[in-house]
């Protein structure tokens, strides 16, 4: 099980921050992500919380592209605006071939979503992300736009150890990096995207 310590902050000057990230970090890829969240109508031992079904496409610096479909289950906690997550994630393979890999991926997402619904889960909310990914000193930084919500910077540290044991060190690393980018700590958003989208849709 992977452990995550992460934060997200609202961003106003997108191009300025992008240039700064290019200077300070290693550029990894451009990306698009489409997420749908499935929850049981009633929580049970079998499904104690929800699942995220994601289609993700990345365009690498050499121009090549790859896509993946992921099913993710997280146990989430927020401390002082910093997320601490225990995550289990599985890759879903398409069971047939098609000339258009994106079309194949989307069809697989639809079919797997139908399987989740047949198991008693229902789609509750969805979101789209697009942006750029960077990396420095074990921190993944993604400058991204979330549909309906605007632009954010996500900073994340992933480890295989218990996040509660190294929370303070991870928090310090993320905040120091945020400071180095000139982003005020007041810009940190403590709500989950799902909460924000729920409020946006009301």
C-alpha positions in Angstrom: 0.0 0.0 0.0 1.4 3.4 -1.0 1.3 6.3 1.3 0.9 9.9 0.2 1.5 13.2 1.9 0.2 16.0 -0.4 -1.2 19.5 -0.6 -2.9 21.6 -3.2 -2.9 25.4 -3.5 -4.9 27.8 -5.7 -2.8 29.4 -8.5 -3.4 32.7 -10.1 -0.4 33.4 -12.4 -0.3 30.1 -14.3 2.4 31.0 -16.9 4.7 32.6 -14.4 4.5 29.5 -12.2 5.0 27.2 -15.1 8.2 28.9 -16.1 9.4 28.8 -12.5 8.8 25.1 -12.3 10.7 24.5 -15.6 13.6 26.3 -14.1 13.6 24.6 -10.7 12.5 21.1 -11.5 12.6 18.2 -14.0 9.8 18.3 -16.5 8.1 14.9 -16.7 5.0 15.2 -19.0 1.8 16.9 -20.0 -1.3 15.0 -18.9 -5.1 14.7 -19.0 -7.1 12.8 -16.4 -10.7 11.9 -16.2 -12.0 10.7 -12.8 -15.3 9.2 -11.8 -16.0 8.4 -8.1 -18.2 5.4 -7.2 -19.7 4.9 -3.8 -22.1 2.3 -2.3 -25.6 3.4 -1.5 -24.9 2.1 2.0 -21.4 1.6 3.5 -20.6 -2.0 4.3 -17.6 -4.1 5.3 -17.2 -5.1 1.7 -17.2 -1.4 0.5 -16.2 0.8 3.5 -15.6 3.8 1.2 -15.6 4.7 -2.5 -13.5 4.1 -5.5 -12.0 6.3 -8.1 -12.0 5.1 -11.7 -9.5 7.1 -13.8 -8.4 7.4 -17.4 -5.1 9.1 -17.8 -3.1 10.1 -20.8 0.5 11.5 -20.6 2.5 13.1 -23.3 6.2 12.7 -22.6 9.0 15.3 -23.5 9.9 13.2 -26.6 6.4 13.6 -27.9 5.4 10.0 -27.2 2.1 9.2 -25.5 0.8 6.6 -23.1 -2.5 6.0 -21.4 -3.6 4.0 -18.5 -6.8 3.1 -16.7 -6.6 3.0 -12.9 -9.0 1.9 -10.1 -8.0 3.5 -6.8 -9.2 3.2 -3.2 -8.0 5.7 -0.6 -8.3 6.3 3.1 -8.0 10.0 3.4 -7.2 12.4 6.3 -6.5 16.1 6.3 -4.2 17.7 8.9 -3.5 21.5 8.8 -4.5 21.5 5.1 -2.1 18.6 4.3 -3.6 15.4 3.0 -2.4 12.1 4.4 -3.6 9.1 2.3 -3.2 5.4 2.4 -3.8 4.2 -1.2 -4.3 1.0 -3.1 -4.3 1.3 -6.8 -4.8 -1.2 -9.6 -4.3 -0.9 -13.4 -7.1 -2.1 -15.6 -6.2 -3.6 -19.0 -8.4 -3.4 -22.0 -9.6 -6.8 -23.1 -9.7 -6.1 -26.9 -7.9 -4.1 -29.5 -8.9 -1.1 -31.5 -7.1 1.2 -33.9 -7.8 4.2 -31.7 -6.2 3.6 -28.3 -8.0 6.5 -26.7 -11.4 5.2 -27.9 -10.5 1.8 -26.6 -9.6 3.2 -23.2 -12.8 5.2 -22.9 -14.8 2.2 -23.9 -13.1 0.1 -21.2 -13.7 2.8 -18.6 -17.4 2.8 -19.5 -17.6 -1.0 -19.3 -15.8 -1.2 -16.0 -18.0 1.5 -14.6 -21.0 -0.6 -15.6 -19.4 -3.5 -13.6 -19.0 -1.3 -10.5 -22.7 -0.3 -10.8 -23.7 -4.0 -11.1 -21.8 -4.5 -7.8 -24.0 -2.0 -6.1 -21.8 1.1 -6.5 -23.1 4.3 -8.1 -21.2 7.2 -9.8 -21.4 10.2 -7.5 -19.2 12.8 -9.0 -16.6 13.2 -11.7 -13.8 15.6 -12.7 -11.3 16.4 -15.4 -7.8 17.5 -14.9 -5.2 18.7 -17.4 -1.8 20.2 -16.9 1.9 19.5 -16.5 3.9 17.3 -14.2 7.4 18.0 -12.7 9.6 16.4 -10.1 12.3 17.5 -7.7 13.9 15.9 -4.6 11.2 13.2 -4.3 8.4 15.7 -4.7 5.9 15.4 -7.6 4.5 18.8 -8.6 1.5 19.1 -10.9 0.3 22.4 -12.3 -3.2 21.7 -13.4 -6.6 22.9 -14.2 -9.6 21.2 -12.7 -12.9 21.6 -14.6 -15.2 24.1 -12.9 -12.7 24.8 -10.1 -9.8 26.6 -11.8 -6.0 26.2 -11.5 -4.1 24.5 -8.7 -0.6 23.3 -7.8 -0.5 19.8 -6.3 2.6 18.8 -4.4 3.0 15.1 -3.4 5.4 12.8 -1.6 4.9 9.1 -2.0 6.5 6.5 0.3 5.9 2.8 1.2 6.1 3.6 5.0 3.3 4.7 7.3 2.6 8.4 6.5 1.8 9.1 10.1 5.4 8.3 11.0 6.9 10.8 8.6 4.1 13.3 8.4 6.0 16.2 10.0 9.1 15.8 7.8 6.9 15.4 4.6 4.8 18.5 5.6 8.0 20.5 6.1 9.3 19.5 2.7 6.1 20.4 0.9 5.7 23.7 2.6 9.3 24.7 2.0 8.9 23.9 -1.7 5.7 25.9 -1.8 7.5 28.8 -0.3 10.3 28.6 -2.8 7.8 29.0 -5.6 6.5 32.2 -4.0 3.0 30.8 -3.3 1.5 32.0 0.0 0.5 29.3 2.4 -3.0 31.0 2.6 -3.5 29.7 -0.9 -3.6 26.1 0.4 -6.9 24.4 -0.2 -7.8 21.9 2.6 -11.0 20.6 1.0 -11.1 17.6 -1.3 -12.0 18.3 -4.9 -15.1 16.1 -4.5 -16.3 18.5 -1.7 -15.6 21.5 -3.9 -17.4 20.1 -6.9 -20.4 19.1 -4.7 -20.7 22.7 -3.5 -20.2 24.0 -7.1 -23.0 21.9 -8.3 -25.5 22.9 -5.6 
